[in-house]
């Protein structure tokens, strides 16, 4: 393993799914969009609590950043919180996906 890869942190499945969902929304997604993307794409229903707990954890790790949007009448005057993946988050996700791909090539899943 290369030296710079030693510093990367392992990601859980939900963390990977959330990072990919944000990226699939052009690096500008809010909670409902992220939840819907995961449900529509891989048929996993993520609870709101698990989603926001994981988003907070990803932000604490500096893998994502958030910004508040404008308050809207349709949301009762509340603003949406938008998320984007940071360079560190993208690098960590890429490394994690590379490792999965390498393991799969070494040990193909058989049924």
Secondary structure as the mmCIF struct_conf table of DSSP 4:
data_model
#
loop_
_struct_conf.conf_type_id
_struct_conf.id
_struct_conf.beg_label_comp_id
_struct_conf.beg_label_asym_id
_struct_conf.beg_label_seq_id
_struct_conf.end_label_comp_id
_struct_conf.end_label_asym_id
_struct_conf.end_label_seq_id
HELX_RH_AL_P HELX_RH_AL_P1 UNK A 3 UNK A 6
TURN_TY1_P TURN_TY1_P1 UNK A 7 UNK A 7
HELX_LH_PP_P HELX_LH_PP_P1 UNK A 8 UNK A 10
HELX_RH_AL_P HELX_RH_AL_P2 UNK A 13 UNK A 24
TURN_TY1_P TURN_TY1_P2 UNK A 25 UNK A 27
STRN STRN1 UNK A 29 UNK A 30
HELX_RH_AL_P HELX_RH_AL_P3 UNK A 31 UNK A 42
HELX_RH_AL_P HELX_RH_AL_P4 UNK A 48 UNK A 60
TURN_TY1_P TURN_TY1_P3 UNK A 61 UNK A 62
BEND BEND1 UNK A 63 UNK A 63
STRN STRN2 UNK A 64 UNK A 71
HELX_RH_3T_P HELX_RH_3T_P1 UNK A 73 UNK A 75
TURN_TY1_P TURN_TY1_P4 UNK A 76 UNK A 77
HELX_LH_PP_P HELX_LH_PP_P2 UNK A 78 UNK A 78
STRN STRN3 UNK A 79 UNK A 85
HELX_RH_AL_P HELX_RH_AL_P5 UNK A 87 UNK A 106
BEND BEND2 UNK A 107 UNK A 107
#
